[in-house]
Every structure is written in structure tokens, then in C-alpha cells.
């Protein structure tokens, strides 16, 4: 029997098929715990590494532990999503095979990092089913997830970004010499990055041509498409953006600066999530007013260029000469309570629970306006 509780039902999706499965689980624990229960009901849905949806009751136990990273595993039950735009409820199949109806979902809140989560695939499902959801749609998600297309669009729009070279697995196998020559033209050291992965998965810093093949092979384990960038000597400054594609203007946070110490050559997975003492985020960043204004201006411009809605984190480099270069845009950035996106908003006057409520409200308004 459907619940008569008038509060909207928010289905939080986490886990998923990407290499960022565990990060997604921890993100979900933070978000679910901070959702305003007086305003919303929550349905925690974990997705296994093979793509099976199920309700996860022990979400609060999911936390970073290098020896035992959280994971959504199968337990014999399954939640079955619908694709018709009729407001049909989700179905749940129990261990005996009995199927029952769940309450219709009012808003999906995807916290699925990486492929099959922030690349437009799950957003396509939401759009097919006609259900409100937090975050950007298919195009913005797909274009922002792919670092090659991100940079191509930035360059086309005249937004400053650092140079890059594309190397696919097919290119490397067919004409290794050409790829080596193009990368060498960037000047070493370079960074090798999977084009469609996040959380610094598969990213390597390469000091010379001798290390290029190993770095590419490592990146190809995460994606068949890789970009190579020269090292930019500058400060890593990030900015959080909040708003709707229907807004003439969107909100930007005070920028934050990441400073990495310890044995990390760059802001890698361990520095982001495990060795927290080795990565410090300062907000507001210690930069002058003109640079702060430029970062916020470009961040809003990039958000709107990609038709983003809801949330995005824009990452920049600020060179010694004061030039601001856009590095990338993340349409579903890390959202644990200590992640950069909510951290910057907290230091800009919007705390974690308020931020989550605002994102859900934007999703509802966008849906009412036909996105």
C-alpha cells in the first residue's frame, strides 16, 4: 500500500559500475545523513558493481577504510526502475521472487561518480522516466565527463585552458611514434589522464618520454581514451557553482585552494580521500580580489556554456603571471561532508544540509519548468 506521507520521496543512488564505486558510497552516507527529514523522505538505493539496484539499510556504516572500502553487494533483492513517463512506482523483488510496488519517486539524487553515473547514462534514464533529478542533463554530463570534449568546447568558446593532446588506445597501437612526438611537443613533465574517469583514477605524472608507455597503459585500464597535458606551474584553485540552466545568473562560492604535501606528486586519490592530512583546502583562497572575481566569472561562464544545472565544481590553475586557466568542470563533484564542493559553500554561507535542500529544490523547479 503506498505511503500517504506528503513529504516528497528522494531516491539517493550510489555505488555503481565505475572505479569510483567506494567514493560514491561514502558520499551517499554523508548526503543521506544530512537530508532534512522534516521535509523529505529518503530511499537509499545502492547499485552493485554489476548494475543491480537494491535498497541499502546500512548506508550509515559506509566510510573510508583503506583495508575495507565500502561496497554495495548483491543480497538477493532488487529494485527495478521504470522508463515510462507515467509516474509509475519502482518495483522491488525480494529474495523469494515476490514483486511489490514502492512509492513513486519524486526526485532522484544521483551520487554516482565516474562512468555510468556522471557521464549522462543515468541521466538519460531519469529523462526517459520523466522524473526530477539533481544535477545536469545528458549533454552537460557527457561533455563535462569527457576531458577531451571539455577542452575542445572551452577552446571553441575562447575560455582559457591549458594545451593537451589526445591519445587513444587505437592511436597508440597504430602509430606510437606520432603519439610520442605530439606528447613530446608539450614538454615534459606531463600528466596522463583517462579522459572519462574521476577522483584522479589512473592519473600519472610523467617526467620523461621513457615513462610515457607505462603511464598510458595504466590510464588505458580506466579508459580507452586519454589526454596528456603539460605540467602547469601554478596554484590549484577551485570554485563551486550552484544554480539552474533557467537562471540568467548563477551563484558561485568563494574560491578554495588545494595544497598537497607529503609523498604526493599531485592531488591523487590517496590525497583526496585517504591521506587527508596531506591535502589542505583553504577557503577563501589567499588570492587578490581581481583574481577571485576572474575565477568566479569564468566558473559561472563554464557552467552556463555546458548547460549545467544544479551543481558543478570548476577547477582552475592560477599561474605566476596571474592568468586563470580552466582545468576541468565536474557536474557531480565529491560530496562527502569534507569534500571541496560543500566545504567551499560552507565557507560562503551555505551549510551542508542547506546545500542539499537547495539542490533538491532546484531539481523540483527545473522539472516543473520542463528542465
PLY file of the C-alpha trace (Angstrom):
ply
format ascii 1.0
element vertex 371
property float x
property float y
property float z
element edge 370
property int vertex1
property int vertex2
end_header
0.00 0.00 0.00
1.52 3.35 -1.00
2.54 5.64 1.85
0.28 8.66 2.44
3.16 10.70 3.88
3.02 14.04 1.98
6.78 14.62 2.07
8.44 14.18 -1.35
10.37 10.92 -1.75
14.04 11.41 -2.63
15.79 8.32 -4.01
19.53 8.59 -3.38
21.54 6.48 -5.85
25.10 5.42 -5.07
27.75 2.79 -5.75
27.58 1.91 -9.42
29.76 0.26 -12.01
32.68 2.69 -12.13
36.06 2.56 -10.43
34.76 5.26 -8.07
32.19 2.93 -6.52
33.51 3.25 -2.95
33.83 7.04 -3.13
30.18 7.17 -4.18
29.15 5.04 -1.18
30.85 7.37 1.29
29.37 10.39 -0.44
25.89 8.89 -0.08
26.35 8.28 3.65
27.09 11.97 4.13
24.21 13.20 2.00
21.56 10.82 3.36
22.52 11.68 6.91
22.12 15.39 6.19
18.82 15.40 4.27
16.12 17.29 6.16
13.79 14.52 7.37
11.09 17.04 8.22
10.88 17.98 4.54
11.75 14.79 2.67
11.56 11.01 2.85
14.66 9.14 1.69
15.01 5.90 -0.24
18.67 4.76 -0.19
19.35 2.72 -3.33
22.77 1.18 -3.84
23.90 -0.09 -7.24
26.29 -3.05 -7.31
29.37 -3.22 -9.49
27.33 -5.26 -11.97
24.48 -2.75 -12.06
21.90 -4.36 -9.76
19.82 -1.82 -7.79
18.82 -2.62 -4.22
17.76 -0.84 -1.04
20.67 -0.39 1.37
19.67 -0.07 5.01
23.19 0.03 6.46
24.30 3.10 4.48
25.43 4.87 7.67
28.26 2.33 8.08
29.91 3.32 4.79
33.16 5.20 5.37
36.69 5.33 4.00
38.83 2.47 5.27
41.88 1.55 3.14
41.67 -2.04 4.39
37.94 -2.41 3.81
36.48 0.06 1.34
32.65 0.17 1.27
30.82 -1.68 -1.46
27.24 -2.43 -2.46
26.98 -6.19 -2.86
24.07 -8.31 -4.03
21.80 -9.77 -1.36
19.17 -11.48 -3.48
16.84 -8.47 -3.65
16.46 -5.99 -6.47
14.86 -2.63 -7.17
13.56 -2.35 -10.72
13.37 1.15 -12.26
10.80 2.09 -14.87
11.37 4.03 -18.09
7.85 5.15 -18.94
6.98 8.78 -18.19
3.79 7.84 -16.35
4.85 8.33 -12.76
4.91 4.58 -12.22
6.49 3.44 -8.95
9.71 1.50 -8.64
9.30 -2.23 -8.14
11.09 -4.32 -5.53
11.73 -8.04 -5.88
12.55 -9.85 -2.64
14.71 -12.93 -2.18
11.79 -15.27 -2.93
10.95 -13.50 -6.19
7.86 -11.69 -4.93
7.47 -8.28 -6.55
5.90 -5.32 -4.74
5.47 -1.64 -5.56
7.44 1.07 -3.81
6.18 4.63 -3.53
6.70 6.74 -6.66
9.97 8.68 -6.56
9.62 12.46 -6.64
13.33 13.30 -7.05
16.36 11.16 -7.85
19.58 12.33 -6.20
22.40 10.56 -8.07
25.73 10.35 -6.28
27.30 8.07 -8.87
30.80 9.20 -9.76
32.53 8.22 -12.98
31.18 6.15 -15.84
27.52 5.11 -15.78
26.85 7.86 -13.25
28.03 11.32 -14.19
28.50 10.68 -17.91
24.89 11.14 -19.00
23.83 7.49 -18.93
21.82 7.51 -15.71
20.57 11.00 -16.55
19.09 9.54 -19.73
17.11 7.07 -17.63
15.74 9.88 -15.47
14.75 11.88 -18.53
13.07 8.87 -20.14
11.04 8.27 -16.99
10.09 11.93 -16.66
11.36 12.13 -13.08
13.00 15.14 -11.45
16.68 14.67 -10.63
19.52 16.58 -9.06
22.25 17.73 -11.41
22.83 18.28 -15.09
21.20 16.52 -18.01
22.57 14.17 -20.65
24.57 16.62 -22.75
26.19 18.59 -19.92
27.03 15.40 -18.06
28.55 13.64 -21.07
30.51 16.64 -22.36
31.86 17.55 -18.91
32.83 13.96 -18.12
34.96 13.68 -21.26
38.07 15.81 -20.68
38.86 15.91 -24.41
35.46 17.33 -25.34
35.51 19.61 -22.31
38.72 21.20 -23.52
37.52 21.30 -27.12
34.37 23.21 -26.11
36.35 25.55 -23.86
38.79 26.33 -26.66
35.97 26.88 -29.16
34.29 29.33 -26.76
37.54 31.21 -26.14
37.76 30.13 -22.49
41.42 29.85 -21.44
42.62 26.31 -20.80
45.99 24.60 -20.92
47.10 22.72 -24.08
46.55 18.99 -24.41
46.98 16.04 -26.73
44.55 13.18 -27.24
45.89 9.62 -27.28
43.51 6.69 -27.68
44.42 3.05 -27.33
43.86 2.66 -31.08
46.15 5.62 -31.85
48.89 4.23 -29.63
48.72 0.78 -31.19
48.52 2.09 -34.77
51.13 4.85 -34.69
53.07 5.04 -31.46
55.67 7.36 -32.96
53.12 10.02 -33.83
51.67 9.96 -30.31
55.14 10.18 -28.76
56.01 13.15 -30.99
52.82 15.03 -30.15
53.28 14.46 -26.41
56.94 15.49 -26.57
55.79 18.74 -28.16
54.01 19.60 -24.93
57.26 19.45 -22.98
57.96 17.19 -20.01
56.85 16.65 -17.31
53.31 15.84 -18.42
50.20 14.46 -16.78
48.48 11.45 -18.35
44.76 11.24 -17.56
41.94 8.92 -18.57
39.51 11.16 -20.44
36.38 9.84 -18.73
37.38 8.94 -15.18
37.42 10.95 -11.99
38.89 11.02 -8.46
42.33 11.00 -10.14
41.91 7.33 -11.06
44.63 6.23 -13.48
46.37 9.63 -13.49
50.18 9.67 -13.68
52.86 12.33 -13.70
55.50 11.51 -16.33
58.97 13.04 -16.08
60.34 11.94 -19.46
59.50 10.05 -22.63
60.76 6.86 -21.02
57.78 6.78 -18.64
55.09 7.53 -21.18
54.14 3.99 -22.21
53.68 2.76 -18.65
51.55 5.78 -17.80
49.38 5.30 -20.87
48.91 1.61 -20.16
47.83 2.48 -16.62
45.38 5.08 -17.92
44.02 2.69 -20.55
42.94 0.38 -17.72
40.33 3.01 -16.89
39.51 4.36 -20.35
40.49 3.74 -23.98
40.72 7.49 -24.42
43.43 9.51 -22.67
44.52 13.14 -22.64
48.05 14.31 -21.95
48.71 17.77 -20.56
51.90 19.66 -19.75
52.57 20.47 -16.13
51.20 23.91 -15.32
53.23 25.82 -12.77
50.55 27.47 -10.75
48.13 27.25 -7.88
45.15 24.88 -7.93
42.05 26.95 -7.20
38.52 25.57 -7.27
35.12 27.22 -7.32
31.67 25.78 -6.58
28.71 26.77 -8.74
25.04 26.44 -7.80
22.02 27.29 -9.91
19.74 26.31 -12.76
20.06 26.38 -16.53
16.94 28.55 -16.40
18.74 31.23 -14.36
20.17 34.32 -16.05
22.83 34.32 -13.34
24.14 31.52 -11.17
25.78 31.58 -7.75
29.46 30.97 -7.21
31.23 30.24 -3.95
34.36 31.84 -2.62
37.23 30.01 -4.36
39.23 27.44 -2.42
42.86 26.44 -2.84
44.26 22.91 -2.64
47.77 22.45 -1.29
49.25 18.95 -1.35
52.12 17.80 0.85
53.69 14.51 1.90
54.72 11.98 -0.75
52.11 13.05 -3.31
53.29 14.50 -6.61
49.78 15.83 -7.25
46.24 15.71 -5.85
45.79 11.96 -6.32
43.17 9.53 -4.94
45.06 8.91 -1.69
45.48 12.63 -1.00
41.79 13.25 -1.77
40.27 10.52 0.34
42.76 8.59 2.47
45.76 10.73 3.49
43.66 13.73 4.44
46.47 15.31 6.44
48.46 15.64 3.20
45.87 17.78 1.40
44.69 21.10 2.74
41.84 23.09 1.23
41.82 26.74 2.19
38.69 28.81 1.64
38.69 31.59 0.80
41.85 31.12 -1.23
44.60 33.60 -0.44
44.37 35.47 -3.73
43.67 39.08 -4.63
40.20 40.44 -5.35
40.74 40.70 -9.11
41.81 37.04 -9.39
38.93 35.95 -7.16
36.48 37.82 -9.39
38.02 36.33 -12.53
37.76 32.77 -11.19
34.12 33.25 -10.20
33.30 34.88 -13.55
34.89 32.07 -15.57
33.33 29.37 -13.37
29.85 30.78 -13.96
30.61 31.14 -17.69
31.71 27.50 -17.97
28.66 26.29 -16.00
26.37 28.06 -18.45
28.43 27.12 -21.51
27.79 23.44 -20.78
24.09 23.95 -19.95
24.71 22.74 -16.42
22.06 22.79 -13.73
22.15 22.13 -10.01
25.80 21.84 -9.09
29.26 21.87 -10.59
32.80 22.35 -9.33
35.13 24.21 -11.68
38.86 23.56 -11.25
41.37 26.18 -12.33
45.09 26.89 -12.38
46.32 30.37 -11.49
49.77 30.95 -13.00
52.52 33.08 -11.55
51.55 35.80 -14.01
48.00 35.82 -12.65
46.41 34.10 -15.65
43.42 31.87 -14.81
43.20 28.61 -16.81
40.20 26.31 -16.63
41.33 22.76 -15.95
38.00 20.92 -15.84
34.38 21.00 -14.72
32.79 18.30 -12.55
29.00 18.06 -12.77
28.78 15.56 -9.87
31.73 16.54 -7.68
32.71 14.78 -4.49
30.00 15.47 -1.93
31.19 13.97 1.34
30.96 16.47 4.24
34.71 17.14 3.84
34.72 17.37 0.03
35.71 20.60 -1.68
32.28 21.46 -3.11
30.32 21.55 0.18
33.39 22.87 2.01
33.51 25.95 -0.22
29.79 26.57 0.16
30.04 26.21 3.93
32.67 28.97 3.90
30.40 31.03 1.63
27.43 30.95 3.99
25.55 27.79 2.90
25.97 24.79 5.19
25.80 21.11 4.16
22.11 20.40 4.97
21.02 23.72 3.43
23.03 22.97 0.29
21.40 19.57 -0.10
17.91 21.05 0.35
18.69 23.74 -2.21
19.81 21.16 -4.78
16.63 19.13 -4.31
14.55 22.31 -4.66
16.37 23.27 -7.88
15.66 19.79 -9.29
11.96 20.17 -8.48
11.78 23.64 -10.04
13.65 22.54 -13.15
11.32 19.59 -13.57
8.25 21.80 -13.24
9.69 24.06 -15.96
10.48 21.12 -18.24
14.22 21.37 -17.48
0 1
1 2
2 3
3 4
4 5
5 6
6 7
7 8
8 9
9 10
10 11
11 12
12 13
13 14
14 15
15 16
16 17
17 18
18 19
19 20
20 21
21 22
22 23
23 24
24 25
25 26
26 27
27 28
28 29
29 30
30 31
31 32
32 33
33 34
34 35
35 36
36 37
37 38
38 39
39 40
40 41
41 42
42 43
43 44
44 45
45 46
46 47
47 48
48 49
49 50
50 51
51 52
52 53
53 54
54 55
55 56
56 57
57 58
58 59
59 60
60 61
61 62
62 63
63 64
64 65
65 66
66 67
67 68
68 69
69 70
70 71
71 72
72 73
73 74
74 75
75 76
76 77
77 78
78 79
79 80
80 81
81 82
82 83
83 84
84 85
85 86
86 87
87 88
88 89
89 90
90 91
91 92
92 93
93 94
94 95
95 96
96 97
97 98
98 99
99 100
100 101
101 102
102 103
103 104
104 105
105 106
106 107
107 108
108 109
109 110
110 111
111 112
112 113
113 114
114 115
115 116
116 117
117 118
118 119
119 120
120 121
121 122
122 123
123 124
124 125
125 126
126 127
127 128
128 129
129 130
130 131
131 132
132 133
133 134
134 135
135 136
136 137
137 138
138 139
139 140
140 141
141 142
142 143
143 144
144 145
145 146
146 147
147 148
148 149
149 150
150 151
151 152
152 153
153 154
154 155
155 156
156 157
157 158
158 159
159 160
160 161
161 162
162 163
163 164
164 165
165 166
166 167
167 168
168 169
169 170
170 171
171 172
172 173
173 174
174 175
175 176
176 177
177 178
178 179
179 180
180 181
181 182
182 183
183 184
184 185
185 186
186 187
187 188
188 189
189 190
190 191
191 192
192 193
193 194
194 195
195 196
196 197
197 198
198 199
199 200
200 201
201 202
202 203
203 204
204 205
205 206
206 207
207 208
208 209
209 210
210 211
211 212
212 213
213 214
214 215
215 216
216 217
217 218
218 219
219 220
220 221
221 222
222 223
223 224
224 225
225 226
226 227
227 228
228 229
229 230
230 231
231 232
232 233
233 234
234 235
235 236
236 237
237 238
238 239
239 240
240 241
241 242
242 243
243 244
244 245
245 246
246 247
247 248
248 249
249 250
250 251
251 252
252 253
253 254
254 255
255 256
256 257
257 258
258 259
259 260
260 261
261 262
262 263
263 264
264 265
265 266
266 267
267 268
268 269
269 270
270 271
271 272
272 273
273 274
274 275
275 276
276 277
277 278
278 279
279 280
280 281
281 282
282 283
283 284
284 285
285 286
286 287
287 288
288 289
289 290
290 291
291 292
292 293
293 294
294 295
295 296
296 297
297 298
298 299
299 300
300 301
301 302
302 303
303 304
304 305
305 306
306 307
307 308
308 309
309 310
310 311
311 312
312 313
313 314
314 315
315 316
316 317
317 318
318 319
319 320
320 321
321 322
322 323
323 324
324 325
325 326
326 327
327 328
328 329
329 330
330 331
331 332
332 333
333 334
334 335
335 336
336 337
337 338
338 339
339 340
340 341
341 342
342 343
343 344
344 345
345 346
346 347
347 348
348 349
349 350
350 351
351 352
352 353
353 354
354 355
355 356
356 357
357 358
358 359
359 360
360 361
361 362
362 363
363 364
364 365
365 366
366 367
367 368
368 369
369 370
